[in-house]
Amino acid sequence: MAFKTDIEIAREAKKKPIMEIGAKLGIPSEHLLPYGHDKAKVGQEFIKSLAGRPDGKLILVTAINPTPAGEGKTTTTVGLGDGLNRIGKRAVVCIREASLGPNFGMKGGAAGGGYSQVVPMEEMNLHFTGDFHAITSAHNLLSAMIDNHIYWGNSLDIDERRVMWRRVMDMNDRALRDIVVSLGGVSNGFPRQTGFDITVASEVMAILCLSNDLEDLQTRLGNIVVAYTRDKKAIYCRDIKADGAMTVLLKDAMQPNLVQTLENNPAFVHGGPFANIAHGCNSVIATKTALKLGEYVVTEAGFGADLGAEKFFDIKCRKAGLKPSAAVIVATVRAMKMNGGVAKADLGAENVAAVQKGCPNLGRHIGNVKGFGVPVVVAINHFYSDTDAEIAAVKAYVAEQGAEAILCKHWALGSAGIEELAHKVVAMAEAPSNFAPLYPDDMPLFQKIETIAKRIYHADDVIADKSIRDQLKTWEAAGYGHLPICIAKTQYSFTTDPSVRGAPTGHSVPVREVRLSAGAGFVVAICGEIMTMPGLPKVPSAEVIRLNADGNVEGLF
């Protein structure tokens, strides 16, 4: 059976001028800053004017742990947004921007798929409106100003061994994880050990995605802890006097990007922190703007519910005062079979027993999301190789968990293939939400880590050296004990071992390092072998990405 590729479908899109998409939401053309004909930024003054309007319903789309079989979380997010519009609701999609590193590494694009895509797909997966470049530049401006301050006399008495602020770039490059800078003599500064993270792991990215406006943005940037003195006094970004210039660099990047789906429905694509190393949600300003403009806002959180949904609830919703009305967990028959032990090459053959064996991974995510007081429905993202018996097995298992699973064919049919899910989401969202975060603000930091590990990952305990526990206590004494936790760990498993599928128990969560993100407003706990600067795979996607004879991009998706 021959199918068109995602990029072929995207190129055939009959896009409308972005001013028409804005008009659907009541955004006057003078408040849209166009980037070409099919994308625009929404002005800050217009966003401020929405303050008195009531909010629409917020719907989260999350998923099981990702597998090589594919789940289709973004595709389902876009499809559901189109589906809600199809049944007469004014719905807006809110997703994240794509990082160049994974696109040229192993992940491919991040704009949905099939007939449930956001366009322009190619630009979204490349430089888009330049937001990531602005974040990279702002971050590295601070890095340069720290080293420059030390070079010109170090009046703040920064201990060069305790400079916490690393550099970033939006590309996977393992060679930059651990480096020495300022070699080559006196004129180049004082040599010290440092490294690079990927831009999506930058605290500046998190700050942009959690800020309400430019004033809030500058305040948060000023609160970044960049270094310590020899007597362990914190040095902030505002002490380096970089916060103002960083805000200038981020002024346009702070404005949400408006684009459209293949069915010409509005979509905000803004911000892009990863959920395995950051908080994994699109920007607060985009989500809040969408809630003022739409009856329903469909947003996603990165990777599986154990990472993305937990951080969406415990960090983004807590910080922004958001109250989600419903959650959709995306699963596929193919992924259930992989969790049940079937190799990727054998996924095309019917195997009901493997589906049943793999379903506990889905069951755990259902239970975890219900634990936040949010009603849950499962979307079975349909593949042509799925059999009736396998689909029935997933539906039966989900029913045993006290939820409903709905077969969705939006990849092939667009909004027509997801109407049933749209109606179900509307019905769930009409009921009062009992949402509550997993833990209170005043719980000690290490206990927060333990709570996530035990209640979400179902681990027996957390392993952390005394130095890590002492560091957390020091931050509590300094007034940071109220902050939520952002766990950095593998997305592929409930454990910190990416090879362990299913719903494991009896494991421990080792915390290797903790980092204070005082500006963003959370504490990062780095667990297992997760890296904040990924490397490229043996055969990176970049090897097959090129321009064809017609000048079109090939190999990106």
C-alpha positions in Angstrom: 0.0 0.0 0.0 1.5 3.3 -1.1 1.3 6.4 1.2 2.3 9.9 0.6 5.1 11.1 3.0 4.5 13.8 5.6 6.6 16.3 3.7 4.7 15.5 0.4 1.4 16.1 2.2 2.7 19.3 3.7 3.8 20.6 0.3 0.3 20.1 -1.1 -1.3 22.2 1.7 -3.6 24.9 0.6 -2.5 27.4 3.1 -4.4 30.6 3.8 -2.6 34.0 4.4 -1.7 34.2 8.1 -3.8 37.4 8.5 -6.9 35.2 7.7 -5.9 32.7 10.4 -5.4 35.6 12.9 -8.9 37.0 11.9 -10.4 33.6 12.9 -9.2 34.3 16.4 -10.1 38.0 16.3 -6.5 39.2 16.1 -6.4 42.5 14.1 -3.8 42.5 11.3 -2.0 45.4 12.9 -1.2 43.2 15.9 0.4 40.5 13.7 4.1 40.7 12.8 4.3 38.6 9.6 7.2 36.4 8.8 6.4 35.8 5.2 2.8 34.9 4.2 2.2 31.9 6.4 3.5 32.7 9.9 3.4 35.7 12.2 4.2 36.8 15.8 1.4 38.2 18.0 2.0 41.6 19.5 2.5 42.1 23.2 0.0 45.0 23.3 -2.8 42.8 21.9 -2.0 40.0 24.4 -2.2 42.5 27.3 -5.6 43.6 26.0 -7.0 40.1 26.5 -6.6 40.2 30.3 -10.3 40.5 31.2 -11.6 37.7 29.0 -12.6 34.3 30.4 -10.4 31.3 29.7 -11.3 28.4 27.5 -10.8 24.7 28.4 -7.2 23.4 28.5 -6.7 19.9 27.2 -3.3 18.1 27.6 -2.1 15.5 25.1 0.5 13.1 26.5 1.6 9.6 25.7 3.2 6.3 26.8 6.9 6.0 27.0 8.3 6.5 23.4 9.4 3.5 21.5 11.0 3.1 18.0 7.5 2.0 16.8 6.3 5.5 17.1 3.4 7.0 19.1 2.3 10.2 17.3 1.7 12.6 20.2 2.1 15.8 18.2 0.1 14.3 15.3 -2.7 13.6 17.8 -2.5 17.0 19.3 -2.9 18.6 15.9 -5.6 16.1 14.9 -7.6 16.8 18.0 -7.4 20.5 17.5 -8.8 20.0 14.0 -11.4 17.6 15.2 -12.7 20.0 17.8 -13.0 22.7 15.1 -14.8 20.1 12.9 -17.5 19.6 15.5 -18.1 23.3 15.9 -15.8 24.3 18.7 -13.3 27.1 18.4 -10.1 25.3 19.2 -6.5 26.4 19.2 -3.4 24.1 19.1 -0.4 24.9 21.2 2.9 23.0 20.6 6.6 23.5 20.9 9.2 24.5 18.3 11.6 21.9 17.0 15.3 21.8 17.9 17.9 21.6 15.0 20.0 19.1 17.0 17.5 16.2 17.0 16.2 17.1 13.6 19.7 16.5 12.1 20.4 13.7 14.6 17.8 10.9 14.7 14.3 12.4 15.5 13.2 14.0 12.3 10.6 16.8 12.2 8.2 17.8 15.0 5.1 19.3 13.3 2.7 16.3 13.4 2.2 13.9 10.5 0.0 12.7 7.7 -3.1 14.9 7.4 -2.7 16.2 11.0 0.2 18.6 10.6 1.1 22.2 11.3 2.5 24.1 8.4 4.9 25.5 7.1 6.4 22.2 8.2 9.9 22.7 6.7 10.5 26.2 8.2 9.1 25.0 11.6 11.8 22.3 11.6 14.6 24.6 10.6 15.1 28.2 11.6 11.4 29.2 11.8 11.2 32.7 13.2 14.6 32.7 14.9 13.5 32.1 18.5 16.1 29.5 19.2 18.8 31.6 17.8 17.8 34.5 20.0 17.8 32.2 23.1 21.2 30.9 22.2 22.6 34.4 21.7 21.1 35.7 25.0 22.4 32.7 26.9 25.9 33.0 25.4 26.0 36.8 25.9 25.7 36.1 29.6 28.5 33.5 29.3 30.8 36.1 27.6 30.0 38.8 30.2 30.9 36.5 33.1 34.3 35.7 31.6 34.7 39.3 30.7 34.0 40.4 34.3 36.6 38.0 35.6 39.1 39.2 33.0 38.7 42.9 33.9 39.4 42.5 37.6 36.6 40.4 39.0 35.2 43.0 41.3 32.4 40.6 42.4 35.1 38.1 43.6 33.7 35.2 41.6 35.4 31.9 42.3 36.5 30.7 38.9 36.0 27.1 40.1 32.4 27.9 40.9 31.1 29.4 37.6 27.9 27.5 37.1 26.8 29.0 33.8 27.8 26.9 30.8 27.4 27.8 27.1 24.8 26.4 24.7 24.2 25.7 21.0 21.3 24.2 19.2 23.0 21.1 17.8 24.0 17.7 19.2 27.7 17.7 19.8 29.2 15.4 22.4 32.7 16.9 21.9 31.5 20.0 23.7 30.2 18.4 26.8 33.3 19.0 28.8 35.9 21.6 27.6 38.5 24.0 28.9 38.2 27.7 27.8 40.6 30.7 27.8 43.7 28.8 26.8 46.5 30.6 24.9 47.9 33.1 27.3 47.1 36.2 29.4 45.1 38.0 26.7 42.6 35.2 26.5 41.6 35.3 30.1 41.8 32.7 32.9 41.6 29.1 31.9 38.8 27.1 33.5 36.8 23.9 32.9 33.2 24.3 31.5 31.1 22.8 28.8 28.1 23.2 26.4 24.5 22.2 26.8 22.0 22.0 23.9 19.9 25.2 23.7 16.6 23.4 24.6 18.2 22.7 28.0 19.1 26.3 28.6 17.6 28.0 31.6 16.9 30.9 29.3 14.7 28.6 27.2 12.8 27.6 30.4 12.5 31.3 31.5 11.1 32.4 28.2 8.6 29.6 28.3 7.5 30.4 31.9 7.4 34.2 31.7 4.2 36.1 31.5 5.6 39.3 29.8 8.8 41.2 29.1 9.0 42.6 32.6 8.6 39.2 34.1 11.2 37.9 31.6 13.8 40.4 32.7 13.2 39.8 36.4 13.6 36.1 35.9 16.8 36.5 33.8 18.2 38.7 36.6 17.5 36.0 39.1 19.7 33.4 37.3 22.5 32.2 39.6 25.6 32.2 37.5 28.4 31.6 39.9 29.5 31.7 43.6 32.2 33.5 45.5 34.9 31.7 47.5 32.7 32.1 50.6 29.8 30.5 48.5 27.8 33.7 48.1 25.5 33.5 45.0 26.3 35.8 42.0 23.3 36.6 39.9 22.8 37.6 36.3 21.7 41.0 37.5 25.1 41.4 39.3 26.8 40.9 35.9 24.4 43.5 34.5 23.4 41.3 31.6 19.7 41.0 32.1 18.7 44.1 30.2 20.7 43.2 27.1 19.4 39.6 27.2 15.9 40.9 27.3 16.6 43.1 24.3 17.8 40.0 22.4 14.7 38.1 23.5 12.1 40.8 22.8 10.8 39.4 19.5 11.3 35.8 20.6 8.9 36.4 23.5 6.1 37.0 21.1 4.1 33.7 20.3 4.3 32.4 16.7 0.9 31.9 14.9 0.7 29.3 12.1 -2.0 27.0 10.8 -2.9 23.3 10.5 -3.5 21.6 7.2 -7.2 22.3 7.7 -6.4 26.1 8.2 -7.1 26.1 11.9 -4.9 28.3 14.2 -1.9 26.9 16.0 0.6 28.6 18.3 4.1 27.1 18.1 6.4 28.7 20.7 9.3 27.6 22.9 10.8 24.2 22.9 12.3 22.8 26.1 12.8 19.0 26.0 11.0 16.9 28.7 13.9 14.5 29.3 16.3 17.3 30.3 13.9 20.3 30.9 10.3 21.0 31.6 9.0 20.0 28.1 6.1 22.4 27.6 5.4 25.2 25.1 5.4 28.8 26.5 3.0 30.0 29.1 2.4 33.2 27.1 1.2 31.2 24.1 -1.0 28.9 26.2 -2.6 31.8 28.1 -3.1 33.8 24.9 -4.8 30.8 23.3 -7.0 30.3 26.3 -8.3 33.8 25.9 -9.0 33.4 22.2 -10.4 29.8 22.0 -13.0 27.7 23.6 -10.6 24.8 23.7 -6.8 24.8 23.8 -5.1 21.5 22.9 -1.5 21.4 24.1 1.1 18.6 24.4 3.9 17.8 26.9 7.1 16.1 25.7 7.7 12.3 25.7 5.7 10.1 28.0 3.4 11.2 30.8 6.0 10.2 33.4 8.1 13.1 32.2 6.1 15.5 30.2 2.7 15.3 31.9 4.3 15.4 35.4 6.3 18.5 34.6 3.3 20.1 32.8 1.2 19.6 36.0 3.8 20.2 38.7 5.8 23.0 37.0 3.9 24.8 34.3 0.4 24.6 35.7 1.6 25.3 39.2 3.6 28.4 38.1 1.1 29.7 35.7 -2.1 29.0 37.6 -3.4 26.8 34.9 -6.2 24.2 35.5 -6.4 21.5 32.8 -9.8 20.1 32.1 -8.9 16.7 30.5 -5.9 14.7 29.4 -5.5 12.4 26.4 -2.9 9.6 26.5 -1.6 8.5 23.1 -0.8 4.9 22.5 -0.3 2.6 19.5 -0.8 -1.1 19.0 2.7 -1.3 17.7 4.2 0.3 20.8 2.2 -2.1 23.0 3.7 -5.0 21.1 7.2 -3.6 21.5 6.6 -3.2 25.3 5.4 -6.8 25.1 8.8 -8.0 23.7 8.3 -7.9 19.9 11.2 -6.7 17.8 10.6 -3.7 15.5 11.0 -5.9 12.4 8.2 -8.2 13.5 5.6 -5.5 14.4 3.5 -6.1 11.2 2.4 -9.5 12.3 -0.7 -9.9 14.6 0.3 -10.7 18.1 -2.6 -10.2 20.6 -0.6 -11.8 23.5 2.2 -9.3 23.1 -0.3 -6.4 23.0 -1.7 -7.6 26.3 1.7 -8.1 27.8 2.8 -4.6 26.8 -0.4 -2.8 28.0 0.8 -2.3 31.7 3.0 0.6 30.5 -0.1 2.3 29.3 -2.0 1.4 32.5 0.7 3.0 34.6 0.4 6.3 32.7 -3.4 6.2 33.1 -3.1 5.8 36.8 -0.4 8.5 37.1 -2.5 11.1 35.2 -5.6 10.2 37.2 -3.5 10.8 40.3 -3.5 14.5 39.4 -7.3 14.6 39.5 -7.6 15.0 35.7 -10.0 12.9 33.7 -8.3 10.7 31.1 -9.1 9.2 27.7 -6.8 7.0 25.6 -6.3 7.8 21.9 -5.2 4.7 19.9 -3.2 6.3 17.0 -4.1 3.9 14.2 -1.6 2.2 11.9 -2.7 0.3 8.8 -1.2 -2.9 10.1 -3.3 -2.9 13.3 -5.8 -5.8 13.5 -9.3 -5.7 15.0 -8.3 -8.2 17.6 -5.2 -6.1 18.7 -7.3 -3.0 18.9 -9.9 -4.8 20.9 -7.3 -6.0 23.3 -6.1 -2.4 24.0 -9.7 -1.2 24.5 -10.5 -4.0 26.9 -7.4 -3.4 29.0 -8.1 0.4 29.2 -11.7 -0.4 30.2 -10.3 -2.4 33.1 -8.3 0.7 34.2 -11.5 2.7 34.4 -11.0 4.7 31.2 -12.0 4.5 27.6 -9.8 4.0 24.5 -10.9 5.5 21.2 -9.5 4.5 17.8 -8.2 7.5 15.9 -7.4 7.7 12.2 -6.4 11.3 12.0 -3.1 10.6 10.3 -4.9 9.2 7.2 -8.2 11.1 7.4 -7.4 14.4 9.3 -10.2 15.7 11.5 -12.8 13.2 10.0 -10.8 10.4 11.7 -10.8 11.8 15.2 -14.4 13.1 15.7 -15.2 10.5 18.3 -12.3 11.6 20.5 -13.2 15.2 20.0 -16.8 14.6 21.3 -15.4 12.6 24.3 -12.9 15.3 25.2 -15.7 17.9 25.2 -17.9 15.7 27.4 -15.0 15.2 29.9 -14.1 18.9 29.9 -17.6 19.9 30.9 -17.2 18.2 34.3 -15.5 20.2 37.1 -11.7 19.7 37.2 -10.2 18.3 40.5 -6.7 19.0 39.4 -4.0 19.3 42.0 -0.2 19.1 41.8 1.6 16.0 43.1 3.2 17.7 46.1 2.9 21.0 48.0 5.3 23.8 47.7 6.5 23.5 51.3 7.6 19.9 51.0 11.5 19.6 51.4 13.3 19.4 48.0 14.7 15.8 48.5 11.2 14.6 49.6 9.8 16.1 46.4 12.3 14.1 44.3 11.3 11.0 46.3 7.6 11.7 45.8 8.0 11.9 42.0 10.3 8.8 41.9 7.9 6.7 44.0 4.5 7.9 42.8 5.3 8.4 39.1 8.2 6.1 38.4 7.1 3.5 41.0 10.7 3.3 42.3 11.5 1.9 45.7 13.9 4.7 46.6 16.2 7.5 45.5 20.0 7.2 45.6 21.9 10.4 46.2 25.2 11.2 47.8 25.4 13.3 51.0 26.9 16.1 48.9 23.7 16.3 46.9 21.4 16.1 49.9 23.5 18.9 51.6 23.3 21.0 48.5 19.5 20.8 48.5 19.4 21.8 52.2 21.7 24.8 51.4 19.2 25.9 48.7 16.4 25.5 51.1 18.2 27.7 53.7 18.7 30.3 50.9 15.0 30.5 50.3 14.6 28.1 47.3 12.9 25.3 49.2 9.5 26.1 47.7 10.6 25.4 44.1 9.3 22.4 42.2 11.5 19.7 40.8 12.4 19.1 37.2 13.7 15.6 36.8 16.2 15.0 33.9 16.2 11.3 33.0 15.7 9.0 30.1 12.4 9.2 28.3 12.3 5.5 27.3 11.6 3.9 30.6 10.1 4.5 34.0 13.6 3.6 35.3 16.8 5.4 34.5 17.8 2.5 32.2 16.5 3.1 28.7 16.4 -0.6 27.8 13.8 -1.4 30.5 10.3 -1.3 29.0 6.9 -2.0 30.4 5.9 -1.1 33.9 8.9 -2.1 36.1 9.0 -2.1 39.9 11.8 -2.7 42.4 14.2 -0.2 40.9 16.0 2.8 42.3 16.5 6.3 40.9 20.1 7.5 41.2 20.5 11.3 41.3 23.9 12.2 39.8 23.7 16.0 40.1 21.4 18.8 41.0 21.2 22.3 39.4 19.4 25.4 40.7 17.4 27.2 38.0 16.5 30.2 40.2 15.3 32.3 37.3 13.1 29.6 35.8 11.9 28.7 39.2 12.8 25.0 39.7 15.5 22.6 40.8 16.8 20.2 38.2 17.7 16.6 39.4 19.9 14.9 36.8 19.3 11.1 37.1 21.1 8.1 35.6 23.2 8.7 32.4 21.0 11.4 30.9 23.1 14.1 29.1 22.1 17.8 28.7 24.2 17.8 25.5 23.2 14.9 23.3 25.5 13.3 20.7 24.7 12.4 17.1 23.9 8.8 16.3 26.2 6.6 14.2 24.1 7.5 11.1 22.7 11.0 11.7 19.6 12.2 9.8 21.9 15.0 8.4 23.4 12.5 6.0 20.2 12.2 4.0 18.9 15.8 4.3 19.5 17.8 1.2 18.0 20.0 -1.5 16.6 18.3 -4.6 16.7 19.5 -8.1 13.5 21.6 -7.5 15.1 23.3 -4.5 12.9 21.5 -2.0 14.2 19.9 1.2 14.4 16.1 1.2 15.1 13.8 4.2 13.9 16.1 6.9 11.0 14.0 7.8 
